């Protein structure tokens, strides 16, 4: 991984000021460009939403707003409030996720949220009661736990027993009950099979199967029209830097062919993208405090660990890594260093789970250097065990 010049400049400036360096550095230029490009290449009717769970920092929400994202995908009342504070109106929010509380559903109804994505029959009845008491009609999408999955995905959300949505085989039992709820307007489906998919054909197969599901509903249920379909996200990021970048143009072209084939022109299609938009707009930067040899393997210990950057340990993957050399004088003769070897990176926490990188090749590293983990703009600080051991929260720097 190459360290962007302005990131290096920022880190050296901070190092000159003294103190132990441990921070996130953000530059949302890449995110803004991706939102603009997707809006340009996607077929008519496709709307881009930022899935703010990837990074709820105000700078990322501002980037989504200024780059013209159609809205924000939220999964909590806290996210809703942050999105509105960033300039989005409630009508630009789509509310997904299981276990929505009555208070959250009430907020959604009272503020005129665009769509609530129903995850169960219980949730449908709860929302219908709230909407009825408020004297309004709430647009909904029904989330389906499809009976297919994408095997090569980083994370799967369909197939097998899942907490997400209504099982596809239960659809013909559940849907008539939802259609009978007078204060819910059925607008279509939400089917999100997997996350972190790099193979375009896999995601297009998901789209094709969802279109078939929509056709079945419209054939079987008089008056039921799936005029809105949420494919979720799923666009993958090449964390291993193997040159397997997701090709959004190929996806856009394939989706356009499917829309034409099924005669679904004029409908609305949601893409709720988080990781794909945000990942390459952030770097986790943490000072190397110690290096020691343990039974034939070097352990590199940094100021921040999974309390500040949990994702590598949680998903058992290595993020791209670069070491910014600071060339500080050793504390004593014989101090350990790293030279052209594979080593382990971890943080200061009292747990063996505190791993930032496993068996990763490093050209050179010394105590006092800065380890920089790339593609850290998504699922970084907000996903981490921030309170564990009560270390100081890392600073978040905006370039």
C-alpha positions in Angstrom: 0.0 0.0 0.0 1.2 3.5 -0.9 0.8 6.1 1.8 -1.0 9.1 0.2 1.3 12.2 0.4 -1.2 14.3 2.3 -1.8 11.5 4.9 2.0 11.3 5.4 2.3 15.0 5.7 -0.4 15.1 8.3 1.1 12.3 10.4 4.6 13.8 10.3 3.2 17.2 11.4 1.4 15.5 14.3 4.4 13.5 15.3 6.5 16.7 15.5 4.1 18.0 18.1 5.0 15.1 20.4 2.9 12.6 22.2 1.9 9.0 21.2 0.2 9.0 17.8 -3.0 7.1 17.5 -5.7 8.4 15.1 -7.9 8.0 12.1 -7.2 10.2 9.1 -10.2 10.8 6.7 -10.3 12.2 3.2 -13.7 11.7 1.6 -12.7 12.7 -1.9 -12.8 9.1 -3.1 -16.3 8.6 -1.6 -17.7 11.7 -3.3 -16.3 10.5 -6.7 -17.9 7.1 -6.3 -21.3 8.5 -5.5 -21.1 10.8 -8.5 -20.0 8.0 -10.8 -22.6 5.6 -9.7 -25.3 8.2 -10.3 -24.0 8.7 -13.8 -23.7 5.0 -14.8 -26.6 3.3 -13.2 -29.9 2.6 -15.1 -32.8 4.9 -14.7 -34.6 4.4 -11.4 -31.6 3.3 -9.4 -31.1 5.4 -6.3 -27.9 5.5 -4.3 -28.3 5.5 -0.5 -25.4 5.7 1.9 -25.5 3.0 4.5 -24.2 5.1 7.4 -23.4 2.1 9.6 -20.2 1.9 7.7 -19.1 5.2 9.1 -21.5 7.6 10.9 -18.9 10.4 11.2 -20.4 13.8 10.3 -17.8 14.2 7.6 -19.0 11.1 5.8 -22.6 12.1 6.0 -21.7 15.6 4.7 -19.9 13.9 1.8 -22.9 11.8 1.0 -25.2 14.9 1.1 -22.9 17.1 -1.0 -22.2 14.4 -3.6 -25.9 13.9 -4.2 -26.7 10.6 -2.6 -30.5 10.1 -2.8 -30.6 9.5 1.0 -29.4 7.5 4.0 -30.1 3.9 5.0 -30.5 3.9 8.7 -30.8 1.1 11.3 -31.5 3.0 14.5 -33.0 6.2 15.8 -29.5 7.5 16.6 -28.6 7.1 13.0 -31.8 8.9 11.9 -31.0 11.8 14.1 -27.4 12.1 12.8 -28.6 11.9 9.2 -31.2 14.7 9.7 -28.5 16.8 11.5 -26.3 16.4 8.4 -29.0 17.9 6.2 -31.1 15.0 5.0 -34.8 15.2 5.5 -36.7 12.2 7.0 -38.3 11.6 3.6 -34.8 10.7 2.4 -34.3 7.9 5.0 -35.0 4.2 4.5 -35.2 2.2 7.8 -33.8 -1.3 7.7 -32.7 -3.9 10.3 -34.4 -6.3 12.8 -35.7 -5.4 16.2 -36.9 -1.8 15.7 -38.3 -0.6 18.9 -41.8 1.0 19.3 -40.1 4.3 20.0 -38.1 4.1 16.8 -41.1 3.1 14.7 -43.1 6.0 16.2 -40.3 8.4 15.2 -40.3 7.0 11.7 -44.1 7.5 11.3 -44.3 10.9 12.9 -41.4 12.3 10.8 -42.6 10.8 7.5 -39.7 8.5 6.8 -39.7 7.3 3.2 -39.9 3.5 3.7 -39.8 1.2 6.7 -38.4 -2.3 5.8 -40.5 -4.9 7.6 -38.5 -7.8 9.1 -41.3 -9.9 10.6 -45.0 -10.2 11.0 -44.8 -8.9 14.5 -43.0 -5.7 13.3 -45.7 -5.2 10.6 -48.5 -5.3 13.2 -46.6 -3.1 15.6 -46.0 -0.5 12.8 -49.6 -0.7 11.6 -50.9 0.0 15.1 -48.6 3.0 15.4 -49.5 4.4 12.0 -53.2 3.8 12.7 -53.0 5.8 16.0 -51.2 8.6 14.2 -53.8 8.6 11.4 -51.2 8.1 8.6 -50.3 5.4 6.0 -46.7 4.2 6.1 -44.9 3.0 3.0 -43.1 -0.3 3.6 -40.9 -2.8 1.9 -41.0 -6.5 3.0 -37.6 -7.9 3.6 -37.2 -11.5 2.4 -34.7 -14.1 3.7 -34.2 -15.7 0.3 -33.5 -19.4 0.0 -30.4 -18.7 -2.0 -27.0 -17.3 -0.9 -23.7 -16.1 -2.4 -21.0 -18.5 -1.4 -18.0 -16.2 -2.1 -19.3 -13.3 -0.1 -17.5 -11.9 2.9 -20.8 -12.0 4.9 -24.1 -13.6 4.0 -27.5 -12.4 5.0 -29.8 -15.1 3.3 -30.1 -18.8 3.2 -30.4 -20.9 6.3 -31.8 -19.6 9.6 -31.4 -15.8 9.8 -32.7 -13.0 11.9 -33.1 -10.9 8.8 -36.5 -10.8 7.1 -39.2 -13.3 6.4 -38.1 -16.7 5.0 -39.0 -17.0 1.3 -40.9 -20.2 1.9 -43.2 -18.3 4.4 -43.9 -15.6 1.9 -47.3 -16.9 0.7 -48.4 -17.2 4.3 -47.1 -13.8 5.6 -47.7 -11.5 2.7 -51.5 -11.7 2.6 -51.5 -10.8 6.3 -49.4 -7.8 5.7 -51.4 -6.7 2.7 -54.5 -6.8 5.0 -53.0 -4.2 7.4 -54.8 -1.0 6.5 -52.3 1.5 7.5 -49.3 -0.1 5.7 -48.7 0.6 2.0 -46.8 -2.4 0.5 -44.4 -0.9 -2.1 -42.1 -3.9 -2.7 -39.2 -6.0 -1.6 -35.9 -5.8 0.2 -33.6 -8.8 -0.5 -30.0 -8.4 0.6 -28.2 -11.7 0.1 -24.6 -10.9 0.9 -22.0 -8.2 1.7 -18.5 -7.8 0.4 -19.1 -9.4 -3.0 -16.4 -8.9 -5.6 -17.9 -11.0 -8.4 -20.4 -8.9 -10.4 -22.2 -12.0 -11.8 -23.0 -13.1 -8.2 -24.8 -9.9 -7.4 -26.6 -9.8 -10.8 -27.8 -13.4 -10.1 -29.3 -12.0 -6.9 -31.0 -9.3 -8.8 -32.4 -11.8 -11.3 -33.8 -14.0 -8.5 -35.4 -11.0 -6.8 -37.1 -10.0 -10.0 -38.5 -13.5 -10.3 -39.8 -13.2 -6.7 -41.5 -9.8 -7.6 -43.1 -11.3 -10.6 -44.5 -14.2 -8.5 -46.0 -11.7 -6.1 -47.7 -9.6 -8.8 -49.0 -12.8 -10.5 -50.5 -14.2 -7.3 -51.8 -11.2 -5.4 -54.2 -8.8 -7.1 -53.2 -5.2 -6.6 -49.8 -6.0 -5.1 -47.1 -4.2 -7.1 -43.4 -4.3 -6.3 -42.7 -0.8 -7.6 -39.7 -0.5 -5.3 -37.0 -3.1 -4.9 -34.1 -2.8 -2.5 -31.1 -5.0 -3.4 -29.2 -3.9 -0.3 -25.5 -3.3 -1.0 -22.9 -6.0 -1.4 -20.3 -4.2 -3.6 -17.1 -5.6 -2.3 -13.7 -4.0 -1.5 -10.4 -5.7 -2.4 -8.9 -5.7 1.1 -6.2 -8.1 0.0 -5.1 -5.9 -2.9 -5.2 -8.7 -5.5 -6.5 -6.5 -8.3 -10.1 -8.0 -7.8 -11.8 -4.6 -7.6 -15.6 -4.7 -8.0 -16.6 -3.4 -11.5 -19.6 -1.0 -11.0 -19.9 -0.4 -14.8 -20.4 -4.2 -15.4 -23.0 -4.3 -12.7 -24.8 -1.3 -14.1 -24.9 -2.8 -17.6 -26.1 -6.2 -16.3 -28.8 -4.6 -14.2 -30.0 -2.6 -17.2 -30.3 -5.8 -19.2 -32.3 -7.4 -16.4 -34.7 -4.5 -16.0 -35.4 -4.5 -19.8 -35.8 -8.3 -19.8 -38.4 -8.3 -17.0 -40.1 -5.2 -18.3 -39.4 -3.4 -15.0 -38.6 0.0 -16.5 -40.2 2.9 -14.5 -39.7 1.2 -11.2 -37.4 2.3 -8.4 -34.4 0.3 -7.2 -32.4 1.0 -4.0 -28.7 0.4 -3.6 -27.7 1.0 0.0 -23.9 1.1 -0.1 -21.6 1.6 2.9 -18.2 -0.2 2.8 -17.8 0.3 -1.0 -18.3 4.1 -0.6 -16.4 4.7 2.6 -13.6 2.2 2.9 -10.9 4.0 0.9 -11.6 7.3 2.5 -10.0 6.4 5.9 -6.7 5.2 7.4 -6.1 3.9 10.9 -2.7 5.2 12.1 -1.1 4.0 15.2 2.4 4.3 16.7 4.5 1.2 17.2 5.3 1.0 21.0 7.2 -2.3 21.2 8.6 -5.1 19.0 9.5 -8.4 20.6 10.5 -11.9 19.5 8.2 -14.7 20.8 9.1 -18.2 19.9 10.4 -17.4 16.5 7.9 -14.8 15.5 8.0 -11.0 15.9 5.1 -9.3 17.7 4.6 -5.7 16.9 2.6 -3.9 19.6 0.9 -0.6 18.7 -0.8 2.1 20.7 -4.2 1.2 19.4 -5.7 -2.3 19.0 -9.2 -3.8 18.6 -10.5 -1.1 20.9 -9.9 1.3 18.1 -9.8 -0.9 15.0 -11.7 -4.1 15.5 -12.5 -5.1 12.0 -9.4 -7.1 11.1 -9.8 -9.4 14.1 -13.6 -9.6 13.8 -13.4 -10.8 10.1 -10.1 -12.5 10.4 -8.5 -10.6 7.5 -5.5 -8.3 7.0 -6.1 -4.8 5.8 -3.5 -3.2 3.6 -0.6 -2.0 5.7 2.2 0.4 5.3 4.8 1.6 7.8 5.7 5.3 8.0 9.4 5.3 9.0 10.2 7.9 11.7 13.9 6.8 12.2 13.9 7.4 15.9 17.0 6.4 17.9 16.7 3.1 19.7 16.2 3.1 23.5 19.0 0.5 24.0 21.5 -1.6 22.2 20.0 -4.8 20.7 16.4 -3.3 20.5 14.2 -5.5 18.3 13.3 -4.3 14.8 11.6 -5.8 11.7 13.5 -6.3 8.5 11.9 -8.2 5.5 9.9 -10.7 7.5 6.3 -11.7 8.3 5.1 -10.5 11.7 2.0 -10.1 13.9 0.5 -6.7 14.8 -1.5 -6.2 17.9 -2.5 -3.5 20.4 -2.1 -2.8 24.1 -5.1 -4.8 25.3 -5.0 -7.6 27.8 -6.5 -10.2 25.5 -5.1 -12.6 22.9 -7.9 -11.5 20.6 -6.2 -8.0 20.2 -4.9 -8.6 16.7 -4.5 -6.0 14.0 -2.7 -8.2 11.4 -1.6 -11.8 11.3 1.5 -13.0 9.6 1.9 -10.0 7.4 5.0 -9.2 5.4 6.8 -6.0 6.4 9.9 -4.6 4.8 11.0 -2.5 7.8 9.6 -1.3 11.1 11.1 0.1 14.2 9.7 1.3 17.6 8.4 4.8 17.0 7.3 4.2 13.4 3.7 4.6 12.5 1.6 1.6 11.3 -1.0 2.7 8.8 -3.9 0.4 8.0 -5.6 1.3 4.7 -9.3 0.8 3.7 -10.2 1.8 7.2 -12.9 4.3 6.4 -15.6 1.7 6.8 -16.4 -0.2 10.0 -13.5 1.4 11.8 -13.9 3.2 15.1 -17.7 2.8 15.5 -17.4 -1.0 15.2 -14.6 -1.2 17.8 -14.5 -2.0 21.5 -13.9 1.6 22.4 -14.5 1.3 26.2 -12.4 -1.8 26.7 -9.5 -0.9 29.1 -10.6 2.7 29.0 -7.8 3.9 26.6 -8.2 7.4 25.2 -10.4 7.6 22.1 -8.3 8.1 19.0 -8.5 11.4 17.3 -10.3 11.6 14.0 -8.5 13.9 11.5 -10.3 15.4 8.5 -8.1 16.3 5.5 
